[in-house]
């Protein structure tokens, strides 16, 4: 078992991968994608059928409203137990996994899968080695906490970023990729591109750990969250509960203390930050636009495009930085929706958002993207962005579930 790098923030892990399952059916996209498109998840369910799949170990958020969470958690727990007992999963011990993800536009995003120490993570805005980038909506945590409490396994869609302008951690593995043991290589379903993963051990793993320590020596913040902040926050809450009943030695070695994530370099050319658009349902679009333009400070710093039933326009907003603009939009929209009885959804894909804008009583706010070079400095100096401020790439480029890890 892993023990030699226990005190590091990011370490190798004992990782489980399918041994008796078709990877194309096993791997499905993150549960928080396509939340207003049940047809996407219906197609996934039809494709998977009775095959072993990570679909059976998650609750897609598109189905949350009609889901009995207690029943779903029991089903998920049973699937995990079944896959483990039947030998569907095999263990890759004491390893990182170097990942190359071919995106839908052909670019290749590189990352490393390993575990982070939850003692070094804070989502409340305090000082820590790993920080949230966006506001954590505690209302979204119970469903994830319920799944994790009952789960034998964790399976991540979490991506964290490192600020590695000199490309010292991940990029050296690219030159060695062809000699690393191949663990998987397959096409992702529903147009998600292609992914391959290679095992990293021994001297290569030690090199990653040394480079990460060097990065942390330069700054107190080693990582900032990219995707999956609420899932990591749920893991943190569960760990805080578990550790209360443990002694010091047990706390050090308990598997729930760590969480499996993929680390990306924020300066990777294939890492792009996309806006997350606001979609309001059951709204009077003209009333919203009238009140927003009356209350928001007018200016040319940021231009918000709105669309509704074939009509569109632009609202100019004055703000010192994109974080301030996003906070203004979020606070106004939440207050307006509460008073008017509207429902807000957050859509990553611009084409999907524009299609939803054709629906009756629907308004779409198309938000501008953030320059990724602003991420670390903004979080360290000004704190978290409002929730759903940005997305790492397009919807179909989000992380798919592949790797698992025992947490009990």
N, C-alpha and C positions, 0 to 999 in steps of 0.2 A: 504493500500500500504506500501511497504518497506520504512522505514525512520529511524529506531532506530540505524542502524549501518552504516549510510551513509558515515561517514568519514573513514571507514576502506577500505583497498585496496581490500579485498575479502569479499563479502557480500552475504546473502541470496537474493532470487529474486522471483518475480511473474512469474512462469514458465508455459508455455502452453504445454500440452501433448494431443495426440489423444484420443478422447472419442468415436468416431464413425468410426474408421478405424482399419483394421487388421495391427497389428504392423509389421508383417513379410513383408508386402508390403510398409508400411509407411517408414521404415528405410532403407536408402541406404548409401553406403560407401562414404567417402570424395571425392569431385569433382576432386581432383588432383591425384587420383589413376588410374592406368591402362590407362595412357595417350596415349600409343601406341597400345592399344588393344580395338578397338571399338566393337569387338565381345562381350566383357564383358558387355559393356553398352547396346548393342543391346539386349542381353539376359535379362538384368534388365528391359528395356523398355517393352519387350514382356511379362515378368512376371507381371509387374505392371498394364499394360493395362490402363483402365480408373479409377482404384482405387485411392483413396487419397494417396498421397505419397510425400515425400520430394524430389523425383526425379523431380517433377514439380516446385520446388522452387530453383533449382540450374542450373548451366551450367557445365556439365562435360567437363573437359579440353580436353578430347579426341575429342570433337566436336567443339572446339573453332574456328578452321580454317574455317569451313564452316558455322558459325553461324552469323546471323544478330543480333548484341548485343542489339540494340535498341528494336527490335521485341522480343527478348528473355526476356529482362528486363520487357517489358509490360506484357508478358505472365506470368512471375514469380509473378509480382505484382498482377495480376488478380487472380492467384491461391491462393495467401495468403489472399486476400480479400474474396474470395469465401469460403475457409476453415473456416475463422473466422465467416462469416455471417451465414453459414450453421450449425454451432455448431459442426464441426468436432473436434475442439480443446476445451479443458477444462483448467481452470486456477488452478494451485497449488500455493497458495499465500505464500509469506514470508518464503521461504523454500530453503534449500540446497537439493540436491539429492545425496545420497550415491550410487555409482555404483560399481557393481562387474562384470567384463568382463572376461568370460571364453575364453581364446585364443585358437587358432587352435591346439596348442600342449598340451592343458589341464590346463595350468597354469591360475591362476586367478589374474587379474590386478585390483587394487582397486583405486577409485578416488572419488572426490567430485565435483559436478556441482554447480556453483554459478556465481556471476558476479565480474568482476574486473573493477576498476576505470581507464579509459583511460587517465586521467590526470597523472597517476602514471606509464605510459608505454612509453618507448622510443625505436624506432627501428633504430635510426641513430648512435648509439654508445655512447650516453651521459649517465650521471648518472640518474638512476631511480629505483623505486621499482621493476619494471618488465622490463626485458631486452630481446631483441632478442638474439638468440643463433647463428644465421647465417645471412649472408649478405642478405639484402632485395633488390630483383630485382624490381626496380620501374616499369619496363616494364610489370610486372605481376599484377600490382595494378589496372589499369584502368577497367578491366572487373569486378573485385570484387567491386570496388568503384561504378561502374554503377549499379550493382545489389543492393547494400546497399542504395544508394541514393533513389531508387524507392521503396524500400521495406517497408512494414508495419511491418514485422517480421524479426528477425535474427534467424538463426539456426546454431549452431557451430559444426565444426569438430576440434576445437582448444583444444590442450592439453598444459598446462603449468606445470613446475616442481617446487617443493619446495625441499630444501636441508635439509631434516628432518631425520638425522641419528638416532635420538632417538625415532622415530616413535610416535610423540605426536599428530599429527593432524588427519590423516586418519585412521590409524590402530586401535585406540580405538573403532571405529564404527563397526569393524568386529565382535567383541564379542557381539554387541547389534543388529546385523543385523536382526535376526529372530523376534525381537519385534518391529522393525520399520515398519510403514505402507508401504506395497508393492505397487509400482506404475506401474511397468511393469516387465515382465519376459518372454523372447521369444528367439527363434533361429534366428540368423541373416542370411540373404540371401547370396547365392553364397559362402558358406563355411566359413562365418565370425565368427563362434563360437556362443556363447550364451551371453546374457546380462540381468541383472536384476537391477532395480533401486528402492531405498527406500527413502521415504520422511524423512527429518531431520528438526525438528523445536524445539522451546522451549529451554530447558537446553542443549540438545545435540548441537543445533546450536550455542548457546552462548559459549559452550566449544570449538567448532571449531574456532570461532572468537578469543577467548582468546589465544588459542594455536598459531594461525597465528600471532597475535600481538607479542607474545613472540619470535617467530622465527625472525620476522623483527627487534626486538630489538637487536638481536645478529649480524645482518648484514644489511647494507643498501639495499641489494638486497634480495627481498622476493621470486621472481619467475624468472625463465628463461624459454623462450619458448621451447616447444618440437615440436609440430606439429601446423600447421595453422598460422605461423607467418605472411604470406601475407594477410590472412583474418583479423587478428587483426590489421595489419598495415592499411588496407583499412578502418576498423572501426575508427581508430585514425584519418585518414585524413578526413573522413566524419564528425567526431565530431569537429575537428578544424574548419571546414567550418561552421557548425551549430552554434557553440558557439559565433561566431562573431556578430550574431544578437540577442544575449540574454543578459539580465542584470544578476547581480551576483546571485540573487535568482533563476532565471530560469536556469542558468548554474548548480546550485547545484542539482536540481531535474530533469533535463531533462533525459528521459530514454536512449537517444543515448550516454550519457556520460559513460555508463557502457556497458560491453560486456560479454556475456555468455561464459563460458569456463569450461573445466574439469581440475581439479588439480590432479596431481599424485605426489607421493613421488619418487624422483629419485632413492632412495634405495629400493624401492619395488622389491622383487625378480623376479616378473613377468615383470618388465620394462627392456627391453633389447634394446641396440642401434645397429641397423643394418646399414651396409654401403649402400650408394646410388651409384649405378654403372653408369658409363658414357657410353652411346651408341652413336656412330657416324655413321650416314647414308651418303651415296654418298661420301665415303672416299676411298682413296688408303691406305689400312692398312699398307703396307710395308713402305710407305713414312712417315706416321705418326710415326711409331715405330722408324724408323731410325733417324728422327729429334728429337723426344723426348729423346731418349737415348743419343744423342749427346749433348743436351742442359741441361738436368737435372743432378744435381750433383749425381754421382754414389756412391752407398754404400749399406749397409745391414740393415739400420734402418727400412725401409719399403719396402715391395715387392709387386709390382703391377702386377697382372696376366692379360694378354690380350688374347683375343680369336677372331679368324676370320676364317670363312669357314673351320672349321676342324683343323686349325692350332692354336697353342697357345704357349705362352712363358711368361717369367717373367722379369720385369725391376726393378732392385734394385735402391732405391733412398735414399740419405742421407738427413736427416732433423732433427732439434732439437726436434720437437714435431709433433704430427699428424696434428695439425692445419697448421703448416708451409708446411707440405707435401701436404695437400689438397689444400692450396693456390697455390702452385707451379703447381700442376696438372691442377687446374681450369684455371689459367691464361694462361698456355701454350695451353690448349685445346681450349679455347675461341679464342685466337689469331690465332691458326692454322685453326680453322673452318672458321673464317672470311676471311682468305686469300685463302683457298681452296674451299670455297663454300659448306662446309659440314653442316649438321644439327645435333645438339646435343639433345639427350633426356636423362632423368634421371629416372632410373628404380630401384625400391626398391627390387624387388624379384630376387634372384640369378638365379632361374630356368628360369624365363622369359628372363632375360638378356642373358643367354646362348642360349636360343632358338632363340633369335633375331640375335645372332652372326652367325647363319647359312645362313642368307640372304646375297645376293651378295652386294659387296661394303659396308660392315658393319664391324665395329670394336667395341668390347666391352672391357672396362677397368673395371676389378673387383677390387674395392677398399676395403681396410681393415676396420673393424669396430673400433669405438672409445670406450675406457673404460669409462663407465658412470660417474665414480668418478672424471673424469677430467673436467666435464662440467662446474660447477660453477666457479671453480678456473680459468679456461682458459678464460671464458667470462669476469670475473671481472678484471683479470690482463692484458689480451692481446686483449680483444675486440672480435667481432663476428668472427665466422668461415665463410669461403666462402659459398655461397649458395649451398644447396643440399649436405651438408657434411655428414649428418647422418639421419637415420629414426628411429622412435620409433617402433620397432618390424617389423614383416613381413607385406607385402602389405595388406593381408586379416585381419590383426590385427589392422589396422588403425581405427580411430573413425568413427562410423556411425552417421548420422544425426538422432536425436530423438527429443530432446527438442527444443522449440521455445520460443521467448520472444518478446513482442511488443516494438518497438523502435521509434514509432511516437506518 
